[in-house]
Amino acid sequence: MALKCGIVGLPNVGKSTLFNALTSAKALAANYPFATKDPNVGMITVPDARLDKLTELVQPKKTQPTTIEIVDIAGLIKGASKGEGLGNQFLANIREVNAIVHVVRCFVDDNVVHVDGNVDPIRDKDIIDTELLLKDIDTVEKRMERLKKAAKSSNKDDIAKLEAAKEILAHLEQEKPARTLGELEGKAAEVMQEMQLLTAKPILYVCNVDEDSVLEGNDMTKKFAEHVKDEDAEIILVSAGIEADIAELESKEERLEFLSDMGLSEPGVNKLIHASYKLLNLITYFTAGEKEVRAWTIKKGWKAPQAAGVIHTDFEKGFIRAEVIKYDDYVALGSESAVKDAGKMGVEGKEYVVGDGDVMHFRFNV
């Protein structure tokens, strides 16, 4: 399944620098507001040591990791919800992504200008939150106007949707994002899905820090964490500068040596990807054969036919059974044939819930 994350933030917080480092792309990273006008799009290969191990064991002709699409969206300013700056374009781009990666600047550098004159990550976050909320309020109010007209016919569905929209609007007017409404059911869930609200999208905060703060953070990151503690949101510390340096290195050995010198266990891109998967409740399963070892991304809790469907819709339609090997068994025994001989391969039906790391082979008939 395709996963699309949008990098957002005020102008000049390091979005494009981070994007370049994450995707090894060359988006314009410049020291002035609105350097990014049209969204830059790149792909991140999802690192997974399990895929590497399976490749080592199977020795396939091809290895195919899964990917995340990253969109670097134009910077936002006050008044964006009313069309200020590149507001309308910015907000439209956010609507298309699965999750928001919100970058806030948590370092001081007199050589890098700030659109509001000084560095304050809490203020910067609140500016964007306000604009997203205002846009959502506008969206709900317009939807309510249409529902009011439809409800005049006394249609029960339209009346129920109108009441649901009123509750959602009241929540937003308390300056609470739509994602904090909890699990909605019935018409409330239906109308929420129809409106595609910006603040309903899950969010990951990336604190862009200097090199000295990438391990423990600083006063700004600690205050920021306290400010968002009730949002149940993930926060990670990344130095866009360090990530840019890592991206310039050619070999895996050079990158590992650089990370070791910096006292880091993994690049920021890995932390961002792991956090994104957790945020969106995603897991990975594998297919492994002589032709290809491949990683596939699915939602946690999906059953075997749904998982088969990400390979091809025919696999889901004609699903017969799934042959499943647990990753640890595959590694311990060294091959599929050894797993079979040990009686460790499971044969599962339509109700089997796929586990993270499962190595699967599907039988189907169309």
Buried (B, 14 or more C-beta within 10 A) or exposed (E): BEBEBBBBBBBBBBBBBBBBBBBBBEBEBEEEBBBBEEBBBBEBBBBBEBBEBBBEBBEBEEBBBBBBBBBBBBBBBBBBBEEEBBBBBBBEBBEEBBBBBBBBBBBEEEEBEBBBEEBBBBEBBEBBBBBBBBBBBEBBEEBBEEBEEBBEEEEEEBBBBBBBBEEBBEBBEEEBBBBEBEEBEEBBEBBBEEBEBBBBBBBBBBBBBBEEBBEEBBEBBEBBBEBBEEBEBBBBBBBBBBBBBBBEBEEEEEBEEBBEEBEBEEBBBBBBBBBBBEBBEBBBBBBBEEEBBBBBBBBBEBBBBBBBBBBEEEBBEBBEBBBBBBBEBBBEBEEBEEBEEEEBBBEBEBEBEBEEBBBBBBEBEE
